[in-house]
Amino acid sequence: MCGTRRASRPARHQEPAVQVQPAAEPFSAAGGRTGVLLVHGFTGSPASMVPWAQSLADDGFSVEVPRLPGHGTRWQELNRTRWTDWYAEASTALDRLGASCDEVFLCGLSMGGCLALRLAEERADDVAGLVLVNPSVISTRKDLRAVPLVKRFVPSRRGIGNDINKPGVDEHCYDRTPLKAVDSLRALWKVTREDLPKVTVPLLLFRSLVDHVVEPMSAQLIVQQVSSRDVTERVLSKSYHVATLDNDAPAIFVESAEFIRKHSAPTGRL
């Protein structure tokens, strides 16, 4: 088993029964004794991670892509959740993989990368390594500073999804950005940034050269602040923010599989 089992934090929000978008269903596949948990981004859904997960499953890994609370339904539902709900779901998924795997690696896109970092900070014994794609932990955008006030009067603003260079690709995200949820996301960023030195596991970070959603300083801060001895950063020149569905996706799939194999314990290898 992969490290000491810890009880998941209870979610503060019980998500009501709402219709899940067809492309937003969670995904899992049983494979070898090395597990990979893949976490999608803010306002996104498992659709942005399933091709990556399927590629890893084809390579023999056990994979799981949870649907985070408030995602994959209606943007209004996301406004009813907090970051602790998203974290609790990711932590529960880590428990499920850990029950059948010797070790678990975490992969995350954008906010999913932040959640993966948070898990590595709080559950270090249960995480074997991290693969992050355009992770978000900070922003200097001035409009975000007004969110704590504006959210009381304005429920949402224009969406931030589908920042993809490759034509004809849809990440199946919300077309609106819920502001109460944005404020909670900022709280997640803060606690994760403060504990970055607690991250000690091997880290592979992919960063798009052109990203219209997450600023480069997020990746810079992560690389500078983590305590991991093994840190590799790859710059993606052909993709925008949702690189897992973009032109560089094949490279991400191959390099992440190689990274996981390299850092797998002998008992967990395929």
C-alpha positions as CSV (number, residue, x, y, z in Angstrom):
1,M,0.0,0.0,0.0
2,C,1.2,3.5,-0.6
3,G,2.0,5.0,2.7
4,T,-0.1,5.8,5.7
5,R,-3.8,6.0,5.1
6,R,-5.4,9.1,6.3
7,A,-9.1,9.9,6.6
8,S,-10.3,12.4,3.9
9,R,-11.6,15.7,5.0
10,P,-15.3,15.9,5.1
11,A,-16.8,18.0,2.3
12,R,-18.7,21.0,3.6
13,H,-21.1,20.8,0.6
14,Q,-23.4,18.0,-0.4
15,E,-23.9,18.4,-4.1
16,P,-27.5,18.1,-5.1
17,A,-28.7,15.7,-7.8
18,V,-28.1,17.6,-11.1
19,Q,-27.6,16.3,-14.6
20,V,-23.9,15.7,-15.4
21,Q,-22.8,16.6,-18.9
22,P,-22.1,13.5,-21.0
23,A,-18.4,14.4,-21.5
24,A,-17.9,15.3,-17.8
25,E,-18.4,11.8,-16.3
26,P,-15.5,10.6,-14.2
27,F,-13.2,8.0,-15.6
28,S,-11.2,5.1,-14.2
29,A,-9.3,2.1,-15.5
30,A,-7.7,-0.8,-13.5
31,G,-4.2,-1.7,-14.4
32,G,-0.9,-2.3,-12.6
33,R,0.2,-1.6,-9.1
34,T,1.2,1.9,-9.9
35,G,-1.7,4.3,-9.8
36,V,-2.2,7.7,-11.4
37,L,-4.7,10.3,-10.2
38,L,-5.5,13.0,-12.7
39,V,-7.3,16.2,-11.6
40,H,-9.0,18.6,-13.9
41,G,-9.1,22.4,-13.7
42,F,-11.4,25.1,-12.5
43,T,-14.7,25.3,-14.5
44,G,-13.5,22.3,-16.5
45,S,-14.3,18.6,-16.3
46,P,-12.8,15.1,-16.6
47,A,-13.0,15.6,-20.4
48,S,-9.8,17.6,-20.3
49,M,-7.9,14.7,-18.7
50,V,-9.5,11.5,-20.1
51,P,-7.2,11.3,-23.2
52,W,-4.2,11.5,-21.0
53,A,-5.7,9.0,-18.5
54,Q,-6.5,6.6,-21.4
55,S,-2.9,6.9,-22.7
56,L,-1.6,6.0,-19.2
57,A,-4.1,3.2,-18.9
58,D,-2.9,1.8,-22.3
59,D,0.6,1.9,-20.8
60,G,-0.6,-0.4,-18.0
61,F,-1.1,2.1,-15.1
62,S,-4.2,2.2,-12.9
63,V,-5.9,5.6,-13.5
64,E,-8.7,7.6,-12.0
65,V,-10.1,11.0,-13.1
66,P,-12.7,12.3,-10.6
67,R,-15.3,14.9,-11.4
68,L,-14.8,17.7,-8.8
69,P,-17.9,19.0,-7.0
70,G,-19.7,21.7,-8.9
71,H,-18.1,20.9,-12.2
72,G,-19.5,19.3,-15.3
73,T,-23.1,20.3,-14.6
74,R,-24.1,24.0,-14.4
75,W,-21.9,26.9,-13.5
76,Q,-24.4,27.9,-10.7
77,E,-23.5,24.6,-9.0
78,L,-19.9,25.6,-8.8
79,N,-20.8,28.8,-6.9
80,R,-22.3,26.5,-4.2
81,T,-19.0,24.8,-3.5
82,R,-15.7,25.7,-1.8
83,W,-12.2,24.6,-2.4
84,T,-12.4,22.2,0.5
85,D,-15.1,20.3,-1.4
86,W,-12.8,20.0,-4.5
87,Y,-9.9,18.9,-2.3
88,A,-12.0,16.3,-0.4
89,E,-13.1,14.7,-3.7
90,A,-9.5,14.5,-4.9
91,S,-8.4,13.1,-1.6
92,T,-11.1,10.5,-1.7
93,A,-10.0,9.5,-5.2
94,L,-6.4,9.2,-3.9
95,D,-7.8,6.8,-1.2
96,R,-9.5,4.7,-3.8
97,L,-6.4,4.3,-5.9
98,G,-4.2,3.7,-2.8
99,A,-6.4,0.8,-1.8
100,S,-5.4,-1.2,-4.9
101,C,-2.0,0.3,-5.7
102,D,1.5,0.2,-4.2
103,E,2.0,3.9,-5.0
104,V,0.1,6.8,-6.6
105,F,1.4,9.6,-8.8
106,L,-0.7,12.8,-9.1
107,C,-1.3,14.7,-12.4
108,G,-3.1,18.0,-12.5
109,L,-4.1,20.7,-15.0
110,S,-4.3,24.3,-13.8
111,M,-6.3,24.3,-10.5
112,G,-6.0,20.5,-10.6
113,G,-2.3,21.1,-10.4
114,C,-2.8,23.2,-7.3
115,L,-4.9,20.5,-5.7
116,A,-2.2,17.9,-6.5
117,L,0.3,20.1,-4.8
118,R,-2.0,20.5,-1.8
119,L,-2.3,16.7,-1.5
120,A,1.5,16.4,-1.7
121,E,1.8,18.9,1.1
122,E,-0.7,17.3,3.4
123,R,-0.4,13.6,2.4
124,A,3.3,13.3,1.6
125,D,3.4,9.6,2.5
126,D,0.7,8.8,0.0
127,V,2.1,10.6,-3.1
128,A,5.0,9.2,-5.1
129,G,5.4,12.1,-7.6
130,L,3.8,15.0,-9.3
131,V,3.2,15.9,-13.0
132,L,1.7,19.4,-13.4
133,V,0.4,21.1,-16.5
134,N,0.1,24.9,-16.3
135,P,-0.6,24.8,-12.6
136,S,-2.1,27.8,-10.9
137,V,-1.1,29.1,-7.5
138,I,-1.1,32.9,-7.9
139,S,-2.3,35.7,-10.1
140,T,-1.5,39.4,-10.2
141,R,-4.7,40.3,-12.2
142,K,-6.2,43.4,-10.6
143,D,-9.8,42.4,-11.3
144,L,-9.3,39.4,-9.0
145,R,-8.7,41.7,-6.0
146,A,-12.3,43.0,-6.3
147,V,-13.8,39.5,-6.3
148,P,-14.6,39.4,-2.5
149,L,-16.8,42.4,-3.0
150,V,-18.1,41.9,-6.5
151,K,-19.2,38.3,-5.8
152,R,-22.0,39.7,-3.6
153,F,-23.7,41.4,-6.5
154,V,-22.5,39.7,-9.6
155,P,-22.7,35.8,-9.7
156,S,-20.5,35.2,-12.7
157,R,-18.5,36.7,-15.5
158,R,-17.3,35.6,-18.9
159,G,-15.8,32.2,-19.0
160,I,-12.0,31.4,-19.1
161,G,-12.2,28.0,-20.8
162,N,-11.1,26.5,-24.1
163,D,-7.8,28.3,-24.3
164,I,-6.6,25.8,-26.9
165,N,-4.4,26.5,-29.9
166,K,-5.5,23.4,-31.8
167,P,-8.6,24.1,-33.9
168,G,-11.8,22.3,-33.3
169,V,-11.1,21.1,-29.8
170,D,-13.6,21.5,-26.9
171,E,-12.6,21.0,-23.3
172,H,-16.3,20.9,-22.2
173,C,-16.1,23.7,-19.7
174,Y,-18.5,26.3,-18.4
175,D,-19.1,29.4,-20.5
176,R,-19.3,31.5,-17.3
177,T,-16.9,31.9,-14.4
178,P,-18.7,31.8,-11.0
179,L,-17.3,34.5,-8.8
180,K,-17.9,32.9,-5.3
181,A,-16.0,29.9,-6.5
182,V,-13.2,32.2,-7.8
183,D,-12.9,33.7,-4.3
184,S,-12.6,30.2,-2.9
185,L,-10.0,29.3,-5.5
186,R,-7.9,32.3,-4.3
187,A,-8.1,30.8,-0.8
188,L,-6.8,27.5,-2.1
189,W,-3.9,29.3,-3.9
190,K,-2.9,31.0,-0.6
191,V,-2.8,27.9,1.6
192,T,-1.0,26.0,-1.1
193,R,1.6,28.7,-1.7
194,E,2.4,28.9,2.0
195,D,3.1,25.2,2.2
196,L,5.1,24.7,-1.0
197,P,8.3,23.9,0.9
198,K,6.5,20.8,2.2
199,V,6.6,19.3,-1.3
200,T,9.5,16.9,-1.5
201,V,8.4,14.3,-4.2
202,P,9.8,14.3,-7.7
203,L,8.2,16.9,-9.9
204,L,7.7,17.2,-13.7
205,L,6.1,20.5,-14.7
206,F,4.9,21.4,-18.2
207,R,4.4,25.1,-18.9
208,S,2.9,26.6,-22.1
209,L,4.9,29.4,-23.6
210,V,1.6,31.1,-24.5
211,D,-1.0,30.8,-21.8
212,H,-4.0,33.2,-21.7
213,V,-5.3,31.9,-18.3
214,V,-2.4,31.3,-15.9
215,E,0.6,33.6,-15.6
216,P,4.2,32.3,-15.9
217,M,4.8,33.3,-12.3
218,S,2.8,30.4,-11.0
219,A,5.3,27.9,-12.5
220,Q,8.2,30.0,-11.4
221,L,7.0,30.2,-7.8
222,I,6.4,26.4,-7.7
223,V,9.9,25.5,-9.0
224,Q,11.5,28.0,-6.6
225,Q,9.6,27.1,-3.5
226,V,9.2,23.3,-3.5
227,S,11.8,21.2,-1.6
228,S,11.9,18.5,-4.2
229,R,15.4,17.5,-5.3
230,D,14.2,16.2,-8.6
231,V,12.4,19.0,-10.5
232,T,12.1,19.1,-14.3
233,E,10.4,21.9,-16.2
234,R,9.3,21.5,-19.9
235,V,8.2,24.5,-22.0
236,L,5.4,23.8,-24.5
237,S,5.7,25.9,-27.6
238,K,2.6,24.6,-29.6
239,S,-0.1,24.7,-27.0
240,Y,-2.1,27.2,-24.9
241,H,-3.5,26.7,-21.4
242,V,-5.4,23.4,-21.9
243,A,-2.3,21.6,-23.1
244,T,-3.6,18.2,-22.3
245,L,-6.0,18.6,-25.3
246,D,-3.6,20.7,-27.5
247,N,-0.8,20.1,-29.9
248,D,1.7,19.1,-27.3
249,A,-0.6,16.5,-25.7
250,P,1.3,13.5,-27.2
251,A,4.5,14.8,-25.7
252,I,2.9,15.2,-22.3
253,F,1.5,11.7,-22.4
254,V,4.8,10.1,-23.3
255,E,7.0,12.1,-21.0
256,S,4.7,11.7,-18.0
257,A,4.7,7.9,-18.5
258,E,8.5,7.9,-18.7
259,F,8.6,10.0,-15.5
260,I,6.3,7.7,-13.6
261,R,8.2,4.6,-14.6
262,K,11.5,6.3,-13.7
263,H,10.3,7.2,-10.2
264,S,8.2,4.1,-9.4
265,A,9.4,1.8,-6.7
266,P,10.5,-1.7,-7.8
267,T,7.4,-3.3,-6.2
268,G,5.0,-0.9,-8.0
269,R,6.5,-1.1,-11.5
270,L,4.5,-2.7,-14.3
